[in-house]
């Protein structure tokens, strides 16, 4: 859903594979978005956890704003636009959208 954002500004998307044992999982995403200049792929050698995977993407970025999105997150098409508009207010240091759990009745 990040690829379908209506945001008109520059947006860089980092897809991080956190050393997964099965690289075939990220292969379809790579095939679809490898030619999209907004997308960059980071393949970590070892599973170092979510936070370090996020840090790897942040260190690669050069933008003023960062939005962390998980692989199972579905975003409305205007989320990035709305968050960027909020962040232009100098009195705001962080912003987030409304979270709706689609799997709230499922447990592991």
MDAnalysis code that builds the backbone (N, CA, C; Angstrom):
import MDAnalysis as mda
import numpy as np

u = mda.Universe.empty(324, n_residues=108, atom_resindex=np.repeat(np.arange(108), 3), trajectory=True)
u.add_TopologyAttr("name", ["N", "CA", "C"] * 108)
u.add_TopologyAttr("resid", np.arange(1, 109))
u.add_TopologyAttr("resname", ["UNK", "UNK", "UNK", "UNK", "UNK", "UNK", "UNK", "UNK", "UNK", "UNK", "UNK", "UNK", "UNK", "UNK", "UNK", "UNK", "UNK", "UNK", "UNK", "UNK", "UNK", "UNK", "UNK", "UNK", "UNK", "UNK", "UNK", "UNK", "UNK", "UNK", "UNK", "UNK", "UNK", "UNK", "UNK", "UNK", "UNK", "UNK", "UNK", "UNK", "UNK", "UNK", "UNK", "UNK", "UNK", "UNK", "UNK", "UNK", "UNK", "UNK", "UNK", "UNK", "UNK", "UNK", "UNK", "UNK", "UNK", "UNK", "UNK", "UNK", "UNK", "UNK", "UNK", "UNK", "UNK", "UNK", "UNK", "UNK", "UNK", "UNK", "UNK", "UNK", "UNK", "UNK", "UNK", "UNK", "UNK", "UNK", "UNK", "UNK", "UNK", "UNK", "UNK", "UNK", "UNK", "UNK", "UNK", "UNK", "UNK", "UNK", "UNK", "UNK", "UNK", "UNK", "UNK", "UNK", "UNK", "UNK", "UNK", "UNK", "UNK", "UNK", "UNK", "UNK", "UNK", "UNK", "UNK", "UNK"])
u.atoms.positions = np.array([
    [0.817, -1.206, 0.000],
    [0.000, 0.000, 0.000],
    [0.857, 1.265, 0.000],
    [2.129, 1.147, 0.377],
    [3.008, 2.322, 0.359],
    [3.242, 2.795, -1.074],
    [3.250, 1.887, -2.023],
    [3.463, 2.260, -3.429],
    [2.281, 3.032, -3.998],
    [1.104, 2.882, -3.419],
    [-0.093, 3.538, -3.930],
    [-0.412, 4.861, -3.270],
    [0.544, 5.458, -2.596],
    [0.299, 6.731, -1.922],
    [0.099, 7.861, -2.924],
    [-0.787, 8.806, -2.586],
    [-1.044, 9.946, -3.470],
    [-0.089, 11.110, -3.213],
    [0.882, 10.931, -2.347],
    [1.835, 11.985, -1.998],
    [2.605, 12.425, -3.235],
    [2.603, 13.741, -3.503],
    [3.228, 14.272, -4.716],
    [4.699, 14.631, -4.522],
    [5.161, 14.669, -3.296],
    [6.555, 15.019, -3.036],
    [7.484, 13.836, -3.223],
    [8.767, 14.080, -2.955],
    [9.758, 13.011, -3.075],
    [9.580, 12.029, -1.916],
    [9.559, 10.759, -2.247],
    [9.399, 9.718, -1.238],
    [10.361, 8.583, -1.557],
    [11.120, 8.176, -0.557],
    [12.040, 7.047, -0.711],
    [11.561, 5.931, 0.202],
    [11.408, 4.732, -0.344],
    [10.930, 3.573, 0.407],
    [12.073, 2.572, 0.538],
    [12.369, 2.176, 1.769],
    [13.402, 1.176, 2.019],
    [12.721, -0.110, 2.469],
    [12.904, -1.156, 1.707],
    [12.385, -2.475, 2.059],
    [13.543, -3.235, 2.687],
    [13.389, -3.591, 3.963],
    [14.468, -4.253, 4.691],
    [14.096, -5.707, 4.940],
    [14.954, -6.611, 4.474],
    [14.827, -8.030, 4.795],
    [15.787, -8.285, 5.947],
    [15.233, -8.582, 7.103],
    [16.016, -8.740, 8.324],
    [16.620, -10.138, 8.425],
    [17.429, -10.488, 7.450],
    [18.137, -11.759, 7.488],
    [17.231, -12.966, 7.496],
    [16.124, -12.878, 6.777],
    [15.182, -13.997, 6.779],
    [15.822, -15.251, 6.191],
    [15.396, -16.386, 6.706],
    [15.917, -17.668, 6.216],
    [15.413, -17.957, 4.810],
    [14.288, -17.363, 4.450],
    [13.690, -17.601, 3.142],
    [13.651, -16.298, 2.347],
    [14.679, -16.041, 1.566],
    [14.746, -14.808, 0.766],
    [13.690, -14.791, -0.335],
    [13.071, -15.927, -0.608],
    [12.028, -15.984, -1.633],
    [10.818, -15.133, -1.264],
    [10.657, -14.831, 0.020],
    [9.523, -14.034, 0.471],
    [9.607, -12.613, -0.077],
    [10.797, -12.029, -0.092],
    [10.967, -10.655, -0.571],
    [11.149, -10.598, -2.086],
    [11.416, -11.721, -2.726],
    [11.668, -11.746, -4.175],
    [10.527, -11.152, -4.997],
    [9.252, -11.464, -4.722],
    [8.180, -10.857, -5.520],
    [8.123, -9.335, -5.378],
    [8.380, -8.843, -4.173],
    [8.390, -7.392, -3.953],
    [9.526, -6.769, -4.749],
    [10.678, -7.391, -4.721],
    [11.829, -6.895, -5.475],
    [11.532, -6.886, -6.971],
    [10.947, -7.957, -7.474],
    [10.619, -8.033, -8.908],
    [9.687, -6.900, -9.330],
    [8.679, -6.639, -8.520],
    [7.675, -5.630, -8.868],
    [8.237, -4.215, -8.776],
    [9.052, -3.935, -7.750],
    [9.454, -2.551, -7.477],
    [10.921, -2.236, -7.750],
    [11.691, -3.173, -8.250],
    [13.120, -2.931, -8.503],
    [13.349, -1.782, -9.475],
    [12.454, -1.593, -10.421],
    [12.631, -0.513, -11.402],
    [11.981, 0.799, -10.953],
    [11.329, 0.802, -9.802],
    [10.699, 2.012, -9.264],
    [11.769, 2.794, -8.503],
    [12.101, 4.011, -8.939],
    [13.186, 4.764, -8.300],
    [12.921, 5.117, -6.835],
    [11.689, 5.010, -6.385],
    [11.378, 5.297, -4.977],
    [11.824, 4.177, -4.048],
    [12.061, 2.986, -4.604],
    [12.323, 1.808, -3.776],
    [13.797, 1.437, -3.744],
    [14.282, 1.156, -2.541],
    [15.625, 0.614, -2.328],
    [15.471, -0.613, -1.439],
    [16.343, -1.579, -1.634],
    [16.254, -2.835, -0.891],
    [17.507, -3.034, -0.051],
    [17.300, -3.358, 1.208],
    [18.390, -3.620, 2.136],
    [18.239, -5.063, 2.607],
    [19.242, -5.878, 2.332],
    [19.226, -7.279, 2.754],
    [20.258, -7.458, 3.859],
    [19.804, -7.634, 5.076],
    [20.707, -7.831, 6.204],
    [21.163, -9.282, 6.245],
    [22.423, -9.489, 6.588],
    [22.998, -10.837, 6.591],
    [22.426, -11.707, 7.703],
    [22.107, -11.078, 8.827],
    [21.608, -11.826, 9.982],
    [20.333, -11.193, 10.501],
    [19.514, -11.993, 11.161],
    [18.314, -11.480, 11.801],
    [18.744, -10.752, 13.069],
    [18.652, -9.430, 13.040],
    [19.102, -8.610, 14.165],
    [17.935, -7.946, 14.892],
    [16.725, -8.228, 14.467],
    [15.547, -7.673, 15.126],
    [14.985, -6.464, 14.403],
    [13.729, -6.182, 14.733],
    [12.990, -5.113, 14.064],
    [13.655, -3.747, 14.230],
    [14.051, -3.405, 15.439],
    [14.627, -2.074, 15.677],
    [15.903, -1.855, 14.870],
    [16.776, -2.834, 14.830],
    [18.015, -2.669, 14.067],
    [17.738, -2.652, 12.569],
    [16.712, -3.351, 12.133],
    [16.319, -3.283, 10.725],
    [15.818, -1.879, 10.395],
    [15.031, -1.299, 11.299],
    [14.559, 0.072, 11.103],
    [15.730, 1.052, 11.097],
    [16.677, 0.855, 11.987],
    [17.860, 1.720, 12.042],
    [18.642, 1.642, 10.739],
    [18.748, 0.456, 10.155],
    [19.454, 0.308, 8.871],
    [18.795, 1.161, 7.796],
    [17.474, 1.184, 7.772],
    [16.760, 2.004, 6.787],
    [16.942, 3.490, 7.077],
    [16.839, 3.865, 8.337],
    [16.985, 5.276, 8.712],
    [18.379, 5.781, 8.365],
    [19.392, 4.977, 8.614],
    [20.767, 5.382, 8.284],
    [20.966, 5.528, 6.780],
    [20.221, 4.798, 6.001],
    [20.325, 4.893, 4.541],
    [19.573, 6.095, 3.993],
    [18.657, 6.616, 4.779],
    [17.782, 7.686, 4.288],
    [18.465, 9.049, 4.346],
    [17.925, 9.964, 3.571],
    [18.438, 11.334, 3.574],
    [17.308, 12.348, 3.730],
    [16.101, 11.874, 3.940],
    [14.953, 12.768, 4.050],
    [14.826, 13.400, 5.422],
    [13.919, 14.346, 5.515],
    [13.660, 15.037, 6.776],
    [12.681, 14.274, 7.661],
    [11.845, 13.433, 7.059],
    [10.813, 12.707, 7.791],
    [10.960, 11.212, 7.565],
    [10.607, 10.436, 8.571],
    [10.676, 8.974, 8.482],
    [9.325, 8.405, 8.892],
    [8.839, 7.455, 8.119],
    [7.617, 6.726, 8.442],
    [7.958, 5.246, 8.447],
    [7.810, 4.600, 9.590],
    [8.041, 3.157, 9.683],
    [6.738, 2.432, 9.400],
    [6.797, 1.472, 8.484],
    [5.622, 0.688, 8.112],
    [6.031, -0.779, 8.087],
    [5.237, -1.634, 8.715],
    [5.514, -3.067, 8.689],
    [4.977, -3.691, 7.406],
    [5.453, -4.879, 7.102],
    [5.065, -5.555, 5.860],
    [3.581, -5.882, 5.806],
    [2.933, -6.012, 6.949],
    [1.509, -6.339, 6.952],
    [0.615, -5.124, 7.171],
    [1.185, -3.930, 7.097],
    [0.421, -2.700, 7.272],
    [-0.243, -2.304, 5.961],
    [-1.512, -1.943, 6.046],
    [-2.245, -1.452, 4.879],
    [-2.557, 0.015, 5.138],
    [-2.073, 0.876, 4.257],
    [-2.253, 2.319, 4.412],
    [-3.320, 2.842, 3.466],
    [-4.132, 3.775, 3.950],
    [-5.012, 4.515, 3.052],
    [-4.125, 5.325, 2.112],
    [-4.590, 5.604, 0.914],
    [-3.774, 6.254, -0.118],
    [-3.297, 7.653, 0.265],
    [-3.958, 8.301, 1.216],
    [-3.600, 9.676, 1.574],
    [-2.827, 9.794, 2.887],
    [-2.396, 8.690, 3.453],
    [-1.731, 8.721, 4.762],
    [-0.446, 9.541, 4.736],
    [0.426, 9.301, 3.782],
    [1.700, 10.027, 3.736],
    [1.444, 11.521, 3.554],
    [0.542, 11.882, 2.666],
    [0.212, 13.298, 2.448],
    [-0.263, 13.942, 3.747],
    [-1.171, 13.294, 4.451],
    [-1.701, 13.855, 5.699],
    [-0.624, 13.970, 6.775],
    [0.221, 12.963, 6.903],
    [1.278, 13.015, 7.913],
    [2.302, 14.103, 7.602],
    [2.666, 14.247, 6.337],
    [3.619, 15.293, 5.946],
    [3.039, 16.674, 6.240],
    [1.766, 16.878, 5.938],
    [1.128, 18.170, 6.231],
    [1.168, 18.466, 7.730],
    [0.892, 17.478, 8.555],
    [0.960, 17.672, 10.011],
    [2.375, 18.030, 10.454],
    [3.362, 17.355, 9.881],
    [4.747, 17.566, 10.295],
    [5.307, 18.914, 9.843],
    [4.640, 19.603, 8.939],
    [5.085, 20.943, 8.548],
    [4.804, 21.975, 9.641],
    [3.959, 21.642, 10.591],
    [3.671, 22.514, 11.725],
    [4.855, 22.432, 12.692],
    [5.577, 23.549, 12.923],
    [6.760, 23.500, 13.782],
    [6.452, 23.113, 15.230],
    [5.195, 23.162, 15.625],
    [4.815, 22.780, 16.975],
    [4.589, 21.283, 17.143],
    [4.710, 20.540, 16.053],
    [4.479, 19.095, 16.095],
    [5.800, 18.369, 15.892],
    [6.111, 17.451, 16.794],
    [7.361, 16.696, 16.714],
    [7.188, 15.287, 16.202],
    [5.952, 14.774, 16.265],
    [5.683, 13.415, 15.791],
    [4.207, 13.313, 15.431],
    [3.902, 12.452, 14.493],
    [2.512, 12.241, 14.076],
    [2.326, 10.783, 13.707],
    [1.105, 10.302, 13.883],
    [0.787, 8.937, 13.469],
    [-0.667, 8.882, 13.034],
    [-0.983, 7.880, 12.274],
    [-2.356, 7.691, 11.835],
    [-3.127, 6.838, 12.823],
    [-4.403, 6.664, 12.533],
    [-5.245, 5.806, 13.361],
    [-4.993, 4.354, 12.986],
    [-4.733, 3.536, 13.977],
    [-4.479, 2.116, 13.746],
    [-5.763, 1.325, 13.920],
    [-6.040, 0.465, 12.957],
    [-7.182, -0.434, 13.038],
    [-6.653, -1.845, 12.811],
    [-6.769, -2.689, 13.809],
    [-6.264, -4.061, 13.700],
    [-7.269, -4.921, 12.935],
    [-6.843, -5.422, 11.800],
    [-7.731, -6.272, 11.002],
    [-7.729, -7.706, 11.512],
    [-6.754, -8.038, 12.339],
    [-6.644, -9.406, 12.849],
    [-6.779, -9.462, 14.371],
    [-7.532, -8.549, 14.941],
    [-7.607, -8.458, 16.403],
    [-8.208, -9.701, 17.066],
    [-8.940, -10.518, 16.322],
    [-9.527, -11.733, 16.888],
    [-8.667, -12.967, 16.658],
    [-7.522, -12.773, 16.029],
    [-6.622, -13.893, 15.774],
    [-5.474, -13.856, 16.774],
    [-5.082, -15.005, 17.247],
    [-3.929, -15.091, 18.134],
    [-2.923, -16.047, 17.534],
    [-1.705, -15.991, 18.055],
    [-0.664, -16.868, 17.534],
    [-0.846, -18.182, 18.183],
])
